[in-house]
Amino acid sequence: MKTGKKVMILLLIFVAAVIVYFIHPVGKKEEHGITEYTAMEKAKFPVLYATMGEREMAPVFGQTEERGVTADRGSLIVLPEDRKLKVRFAGTTKIQGLRYEIRSLDTENLIERTQVTSLDAAINGDSENAVSAELLIQNLLETGKEYLLGVCASLPDGSEAWYYMRIVEQDQGHVNEMLALAEEFSSKTYKYSDAQSLAMYMETSPSANSSALGTVTLKDTFTQLTWGSLGVERTGEAYTKLKELSGNLANVEIATHVTAKDGEKTETYEVTENFTMKWASQRIYMMDYERTMTELFTGDSDLFSGKRIILGIGNGDGVHAVKSAGGQYTAFVTGRELWAYDSGENVGARVFAFGGAASDDIRDNVPEHGVEILSVDEDGGIDFIVYGRMNRGTHEGSTGIAYYHYAMDQNALEEKFFIPSTEPFEELKDDLSVLAHRGTNGIFYFYMDHGIYGIDLKAQMAALEQICAGKTGSEVDQVARGLIAEAGYGEYFGHGLGHSVGLFIHEEPRLSPKCHSVLQKNMTMTVEPGIYIPEFGGVRIEDLVVITEKGCRNLAHSPKELIEL
């Protein structure tokens, strides 16, 4: 892989080939006294809505490719009795064709693959680009068993967008009742008089903090449930999602935005409600409820006060902030947006955001991504990564890690590279919490999918499968060495794959590029590939084996799962 002179990319984890994209510095625009940088064009993938009962469920967003096991499966749809699933596409791009396939959840078994031949003009006041279709699911599904539905839309530019959801065939009746209860509960919280009927669900704890609104549960007070004195109003759509269904138990999510007036200023909040309910013949039990709200930061000048930055109500996740060594410049992340603050000039700038307060396009506000600050220099320059789902731009619909540099003195934001990933957002987030660091040498270190351990283990397992009597030491060595080199770490494997063990620990013949000796039955050999990264660390996995005619007998019986402390 090629590396630039200023920025070296050290991929401590990535097995597949890395694709690196470079873009020109972006333009800027002035808005409300803030310099706002727009790093990418608007989203083009249409949004898919599936109908369950009489309601359209929360939107499903397009992905660039078949994601298999790693596909976003957040939505669950209970099919109607006739198995005719109604879907609607809306957005700025009109689809040209449609097909779908149904697989087992592990994606191993293909159940159905069908081309949709009829697309209809959508209703409900949609744009001219909107279309609807009816997916007639064949009678091949086992009742009560979940499957993975992948819908592929062909776009005018020749590209494709994939949409994934789980489906299940069973009675919709009690499921729709639970969805209706969740929607009714949510709506009633906005009006105090209507909310009185919700008191039956409350389990207020004596220790409840009656002033907190960032996170509210049934153990909090009725005042908190009804938004205290904030006086909020729901704005835009409220999106209902069935997340899990197990017998009579269901987990439902409702996401929306609300606004509140603070004098002449309007504050906007991102709100997510999660319900856990149990259906019974006589009533539906509210097992659990949690509402989180986060104020969308606008960057208005009055929010920067001396040494404080007023971020408003949050859900307790905290704010990620990094200062320059001299303390003049601060970079901070709030609401999945990256901001920069110059305390000398007392000005702030929104450096990066897919959406947030800057956009009313639902596609910009898909939450499955995060921003991590790597460093802030003495000129206000910021190195940072955006990881997870890319909502728009060159990488729209892809999952991965985008590395950016923001130059404050040039008012420019530049994407240095993009690393695609097959990991779902939450797994990628967990991995990067272990390691995401830009060293003083300019090298970017990060952790993903068990790092170099996974690569080394893959190389060893491949060699163990190939080693046998009749092969040369160089042939077996190349099996492991080739996989390590393919992953980008060839230069960090600086020794042979293994050696014979006899009267001495290290004997000939060896498993190495220069050993052309033929392995014989009953030879005892080590198989020990290694990867060693300067200034970071390394890994070596070693087994002792006895060569047989058709393979080997492994004398090592220790488990090979990586133990993480």
N, C-alpha and C positions, 0 to 999 in steps of 0.2 A: 504494500500500500504506500502511496506517495504521501509525504508529509511536507507541510510548508516550513519556511525558515523560522517563522515566528511562533507558529502553533503546531505542536506535535500531538498526534492523537494516539494514545496508547489504549488499545481495546483489550481490557483485561478479561473480557468475557464473551466476546462476540464470535460465534462459530461460522456463520454464513458470510458470504462476501459482503463487504461494506461498500455502499454506494455513496459517493461524496458529491454534493451539489454546491455550487457557488452562485451567489446572486449579487447584483450590484447594490450599492447602498441605496436605501429607500428614500423616498421623498418625505416631506413633513408638511403639516398644516397647522394653522393657528386656530384654536378653539377655546373660548372662555379664558383666554390668557395663558393657556397651557400649550406647550409644544407637544403635539401628539404624533407619533410615528406609526405609519401604516406599512407594515412589512410585507403585505401580501394582498393579492386580489380577493374579491368577494367569493364566498362559497358558491359552487356550481352544482353539487350533487342535490337532487331533489330529496325531500323528506317523505318517508312512507308512514301512513297511518293505517292501522288495521282496526276493523270494527269487531266489537264483542258485545252481543246483545244489541242495544240501541245506542251505544256510545262508541266514539272513536277513542282508542287508547292512546297513551303517550307516544310521541313520534319515535320512529326508528331511523337512525342516521346511516348513511351510506359508507361503505368501506371499499378500499381500492381493489381488494382481491379476496379470494376464498381464504378464510382465516382458520378453517378447520377447528381444532380443539380450542384455539385461543379466541374464537369469535366472541364478540360481546353478546351475552345471552340474558341481558337484564330484563327483557320483556317475556311474559308468558301469556299465551292466548289460548283460551278454551274454545274449541271449535264449535260452531252451531251444529244442531242435530243433523242437518243435511250436508255438513262438511263443506259448505260453500263459504269460503273466507273472503270477505270484501276488503279490498285495499285501495288506498287513494294516495297518489303522488302529487306533491305540491312543491313549487319552487320556481326558480328563474330559468331552469333548463327543462325542456320537454323530453321525455323518454321516447325512444324509437322502437323499442321491443322489450319483451319481458319473458323470462323463464324462471322456473323455480325447481328446487330439489328438496327432498326430505331424507334425512339421515338419522341414524341412531345418535344419541348424545355424544358417544365417543367417536362419531363420524366414520366408524369402520364399515357400517352397513348402509348401502344406498337403498332406500325404500321406494322412492319415486323420483322421476325426473320428467318434467313436462314443459312444453313450450306454450305460452299463452298466445292465442291467436286473435283475441278481441280486446281492444283498449277503447274505453269510452271517455267522452269529455266529462270531466268532473263537475259537480254541482257545488252548492254552498257558496257561491260568489267567488270561487277561485279564479286565479289568473288563467289566461288562455293556454298556459303551459301545463296546467293540471290535468291529470287523467286518472281514471279509476279502472279497476279490473276485478274480476271474480275468479278466485282460485278454487277449482273444484278438486278437493283432495280425495284421492282414491280410497276405497274401503280396505286399506291395508294396515291400519294402525291398531295396536292393541289398546283396548279401553283402559284409561287410567295411567298409561305410560307416556312419559314425555319424549318428544322427538325434536330435532333441530331442523327448522325451516330456513332455507336460504333462498332469497329472492334476488335475481340478478336483472338489473335494468341496463339496457343499452342506451348510451348517450349519443348525441349528434356528432361529437368529435371522434367517435370510434371507441371511446373508453367504456368501461363498465363499472357500475356501482353495485355492491352486494349489501343486502339487508338481512340481518339475522334475528330470529326470535325463536323461543321454544313454543311448541304447540302440544296440546293434549286433547284427546277426545273423551269427554265425559259430560254429565249433565251440567248445564250452565246456571241452573236456577239459583242455588244458594250462593254461588260465586257472585252473580250479579247483585244479589241482596247485600253481600258484604261490601262490594264496590260502592253501592248506593249509600250505605251507612257511612263509609269513609268520606264520601263527597258531602253528605249532609252535615256530618260532624265538622268538617273543615269550614263549610259555608257559615254555620251558625256562630263560629267564634268571632266573626266580624261584627256581630250585632248583639249587644249585651242582653237585650230582652229575649232574643231567640236562643241565646246560649244557656238560659236557665235550665233547660232540659238536659244539658250535658253534665250537670252537677252529679248525676247518678253514677257517672263513670270516674269521678275524681277520688283519689286516695291520698289527699293532702297530708304530707308529713309535717310534724311539729317543727322540724328543723329546716323547712323549706325557706329558701331565699326569695322573699316576695318581690324583690326588685329586678331580678334577672330575667331578661327576655331572649337572650341569645339561644338558649336551649330550654325548652319547656316540656315537662312530662306530666303524667297524671298525678304524680306525687307533689307537684307544685300547686300554687293557689289558683282559685278561680279567676282572680284579677289578672294573673300572668297569662292564663289560657286565653283571656279576652283582650290581650295586647296592652294591658295596663292603661296608661293615659296617652299612649302613642297615637291613637286615632288613625289606624291604618285603613287603607282601601285596597282591594285586590285590583290589579291592573293587568290587562291582557288575559290570556288563557290560563286555566289551571289544568295540568296534564296528569291523568291518572294512569298508574302502571301497576299491574299485577306482577309482583316480583317472585312470590313463592306460593305454592298450593300443595298441601299435604293432607289429604282427607278433608276434614271440616275446618282445618286451620289455614289461614291465608295471611300473607304479608302484602300490604298495599302501600304504594308511595304516591303522594300528590305533590307536584312541584309547581310553583308559581312565583310571581313578583308582586310585591305590595309597595305602596307609597304612603308617606306620612308628611304632613305639613309642619314645618318648623319656622313660624313666621312667614316670610315670603319665599322661603326656600323649600323645595320638595326633595325629600329623601327617598331613595329607592332601596328595597331590600330583596334579596334572593331568599326564598322560603322553601323548605322541604319538610313534608310531614310523612312519618312512617307509622303505619297502623299494623298491629297484630291482632287478628280476630278469630274467634271460634264460633262456627255456626251450630245452632241447635234448633230443634223443631219449634221451640217456644220463643226463643230470642237469640240474638247474636251478642256474644260476650266480647267486650273490649279488653283484651289481654294486656296490651301495651300500646303506648302512644308516645311519640317524640317529635317535637317540632324544632327545627333549627332555622335561624335567620342570620343573615350576614348583610350588613350595609354595603352597597356598592360605592366605592370611593370615587369621588368626582375630581379631586384635586383643586377645588376652589381655594383661592388665596386665604380665606379665613380659617381653613383647616390646618394651615401651617402657622403655629403660634410659638415663637421663640424656639426653644429646644424640644417642643412637643409637636407631634403630628396627630391630629384628631381623626381617628379611623371610624368612630361610631360603634354601633352594636355589632358584636360578633358572636360566634358559636363556641368560643373557647379553644379553637384550634391554635390560637396564637398567630403571631406575625413573624415572618422570616425577614430579618434585617441584617445588613452588613455595612460597616462604615469603612471609609478610606483610612489609612494609617494616621493622617493628620486630623481627621475628624470633620473636615468640611463637607464631604459628600457622603450621603447615605442612600443605599439602595434597599428597597423593601418590597415584599410581596403581600398583597391583600386581595382577596377575591379572585385568585388566579391571574392577577395583573402585576406586572413589574413597574415600579415607580422609582424615579431618582429625585433626590432632594439636595439642593445646594444651599447650605445654611448661610454662606457668605452673601448670596444674592436673595435668599429667602424665596426661592422659586422651586416648583416641582414640575416634573414631566412624566407623563405616562409613556414608558419606554416600550412595553410590549403588552398586547392584549388581543385575544381573538375576538372578544366581545365585551361583556360586562356593561357598564354604564355607557359605553361608547357605541353600542349597537343594539338594535331591536330585532335583529335576525336570529331566530331560534337556533339556526345552524352554527352561529358563532359561539353560542353559549352552551354547547355540549360540555359537561363538567369533567369528563374523563381525561384530564391533563393537569399537569402541575408545572411550576416554575421554580428553579433552584438557582440561587445566586452563588457564583464561584469566587469572584473577586471584584474589588472596587479599587481603582488606582488613584493616584494623587491628582490626576486631571479630570476625575469624574467618570472615567471609562469603566464599563461594567462588562465582565464576562459572565454569561449565564446560559443555562440550558432550559429548554422546554421539552418535557417528556410526556409520553402517553399519546393520546389521539390528537392528530393535527386537524383542526376544524376547517381550515381553509388554506389557500395558497398552493404552492407547488406540490406540497405533500398532502393535500386534502384527502382525508379518509385513511391515511396510513397511520401506523403506530410506530413510535421510535423516539429517538433523542435528537433534537436540533440544537446545535451549539451556535450562540450568537455573541457578537461583540458590539457594544454600544459605545461610540465615540462622542462624548459630550461636546468637545471642542469643534467637531465637524457636524454636529447635529445629524449623525448618520448611524443607522443600524445595519449590520452586515451579518448574514448567515454564513458561518464558516464551513459547516458540514452537517449532514443528516445521516444518522445511523438507523436503519430500519430494524424493527424488533417484532418477534412473534408473541411476545409476552402481553397478556392483558394489562390494563393500566394499573390495577391494584398490586399485581406482582412486580411490575416494573418500579412502582413507587417504593415498595418494600426493599427491593434490591438497591436502589439508589440511596435509600436511607442508610445503608451499610457503608457505601463509599461513592462519593461524587466530589472530586477534588481537582483543582488546577494547581499544580505545583509551581514553585518559584522558577523552575526550569522550563515552564511553559507546557509541560506535559499534562494532558487530561487523563486522570485515573478514574475509573468507575467500575462498579460491580454489577453483573447481571447474569442470571441463570447459573449460579454457582461458579462463576468466574473461570479462571484458568484451570481450576480443578476439573470442571466438566470436560474441558478440551483434552486434558491429560488422561482422564479416565476413558474417554472415547477412544483415544489412540491406543491405550493399553488393551482394552477389550478387543479391538480390531486385530491387534498383533496376536493375542491369545487364541483367537479364532483361526489364524492362518499358520501358526507355527506347527511344524510336524517334521518327521524324518524325511529326508530327501530334498529339503529346501536349503538354500544357502543363508548364512547369517545376514548378508546384505539384503536379500529379498524380504526377510521378516522385518528388518530394521526399516526398510522403505515404507512398509505398510503404516507404521506409526508415524514416521517422520513426515510422510506425505500429508497426513491428516493435520498434524500440528502446523506444517507450512501453509496448508490451505486456509487455516484459521488465522494466519498472519503472525505466527510465533516461531517460524523456522529458525530465525537467528538466535532464539532464546533456548533452543535445545542443543546444547553444546557437547554432548557425549553420546556414546553408543547406547543402543536400546538395552543391551544386557551382556552377560558373560557366563561362561561355564563355572561351575562350582565343583571342586574335587578335593585333592589334597590341600589345595590352597583356596582362598575365597575367590580370587580372580584368576581364571585360567582361560586358555584357548580351547575351542573356538569362541568367538564373540559374535554378538548381534550388533553389527556396525556397518557403515557404508563401504568399508574397505575389506571386510571379511567375506571371502568367497568359498570358505570351507563348507562342506555339506553336513548338515546336522544328521546325527545318527540316533537310532532308537536307544533309549535309556540314558541319554545324556541329561544332566541336570543343569538347567539354565535359569538365570534371572531375566525377568521382563520388567523394565523399570524406566519408562519414558519420564522426562522431566521438562518443566518450563520455568525459567528463572528470569525475573524482571529486575534489572538494576535499580537500586534505590527504592524498591518496593517489597519484593519477596518472591517466593516461588513454591513449586509443588513437585513432588516425585511420588509415584505410586509403584510399589515393587512387589512382585510375586515370585516365588520359586516354583519352577515346574519341572516335570520329568517328560522328556520327549517320547512320544509314541509314534506308531506307524501312521496313524491318521489324525494326530493332534497332539495333545499334551494332557498330563495329569497334574492339576494344580495342588501344591502342597500348602498353600495359604488359604485359610478359611475365615479370615476376618471380614466383617461387613465393609462395603466400600461406599456407603452413604456418607456424605460430608457432614461432620459434626460441627455445628455452628454454635459458638458460645457468646 
